[in-house]
Amino acid sequence: MESTLNEKEIKLFSFEKANSEQVRGSETVFHGNHYFDLRIFTKLANGDYVPTKKGITINMALLPSLKEELNKI
């Protein structure tokens, strides 16, 4: 079973990065604040995925700016 410190987490998307890694985008709530989290998850021997330290978390208010900049690539 996956667990995080977030009060609420909604998985928005995920895709395989490698056999044992997954990139996951989530909307999270922590201390009443809403965030977008883009993180690498690694697969355990039992098949569960757990978050790694590799990733970013930004306030949801900044998501339009992030999308705008990514569209420039």
Secondary structure, DSSP 8 states (H G I E B T S, - for coil): ----S-SEEEEEEEEEEETTEEEEEEEEEETTEEEEEEEEEEE-TTS-EEEEEEEEEEEGGGHHHHHHHHHT-
